[in-house]
Amino acid sequence: MNKQRILLFPIGFIAGILCGLFGTGGGVVIVLFIALYLQLDQHIAQATAISITFVAATVSSVIYYFHGNLAWSIILPIAAGSIIGGYLGAKMMNRVPSSYLKRFFGLFMILSGMRMIF
């Protein structure tokens, strides 16, 4: 794992840039890196990625705030829903086999990509 650890900072750097540019899009890079390159379980990849993107999103949000790019009127209602949804989703994830998580993640990525293109 020592050779793999060398790539942890650059992957975090790339994920941070993507998070700053696209919201929390850097999490996708992190999930793929952890699952494919580090060959860790999909549960670990997704849970680790969300924890890392939380930090990047917090830093990005501070910068967005200073540039006046936050829509305050929708932050609290959506944040409240996401707290409840995040709790339920994290509880549900433990009941879903890794093979299904990979498929759901892949399907979500395909649908998101198609939505962005069209």
NORLINGI-V304535 format. One record per residue. N is the residue number from 1. RES is the residue in three letters. OMEGA is omega in radians with two decimals (* if undefined). Layout:
BEGIN
n: (N N)
res: (RES RES)
omega: (OMEGA OMEGA)
END
This chain:
BEGIN
n: (1 2 3 4 5 6 7 8 9 10 11 12 13 14 15 16 17 18 19 20 21 22 23 24 25 26 27 28 29 30 31 32 33 34 35 36 37 38 39 40 41 42 43 44 45 46 47 48 49 50 51 52 53 54 55 56 57 58 59 60 61 62 63 64 65 66 67 68 69 70 71 72 73 74 75 76 77 78 79 80 81 82 83 84 85 86 87 88 89 90 91 92 93 94 95 96 97 98 99 100 101 102 103 104 105 106 107 108 109 110 111 112 113 114 115 116 117 118)
res: (MET ASN LYS GLN ARG ILE LEU LEU PHE PRO ILE GLY PHE ILE ALA GLY ILE LEU CYS GLY LEU PHE GLY THR GLY GLY GLY VAL VAL ILE VAL LEU PHE ILE ALA LEU TYR LEU GLN LEU ASP GLN HIS ILE ALA GLN ALA THR ALA ILE SER ILE THR PHE VAL ALA ALA THR VAL SER SER VAL ILE TYR TYR PHE HIS GLY ASN LEU ALA TRP SER ILE ILE LEU PRO ILE ALA ALA GLY SER ILE ILE GLY GLY TYR LEU GLY ALA LYS MET MET ASN ARG VAL PRO SER SER TYR LEU LYS ARG PHE PHE GLY LEU PHE MET ILE LEU SER GLY MET ARG MET ILE PHE)
omega: (-3.12 3.10 3.12 -3.11 3.12 -3.10 -3.07 3.14 3.13 3.10 3.08 3.12 3.13 3.13 3.11 3.09 3.13 3.10 3.13 -3.12 -2.95 -3.02 -3.13 3.12 3.11 3.12 3.11 3.12 -3.11 3.13 -3.13 3.13 -3.10 -3.09 -3.04 -3.05 3.12 3.09 3.06 -3.12 -3.12 3.09 -3.14 -3.13 -3.09 -3.14 3.13 -3.13 -3.12 3.10 3.13 -3.12 3.05 3.14 -3.14 3.13 3.11 3.12 3.13 -3.14 3.10 3.12 3.10 -3.14 -3.11 3.07 3.12 -3.06 3.11 3.09 -3.03 -3.07 -3.14 -3.08 -3.05 3.13 3.14 3.11 3.12 3.10 -3.11 3.06 3.13 3.12 3.11 3.10 -3.12 3.13 3.12 3.10 -3.12 -3.08 -3.12 -3.13 -3.09 3.11 -3.12 -3.12 3.09 3.09 3.12 -3.13 3.12 3.13 3.12 3.12 3.10 3.13 3.13 -3.14 3.11 3.12 3.12 3.13 -3.13 -3.13 -3.08 *)
END
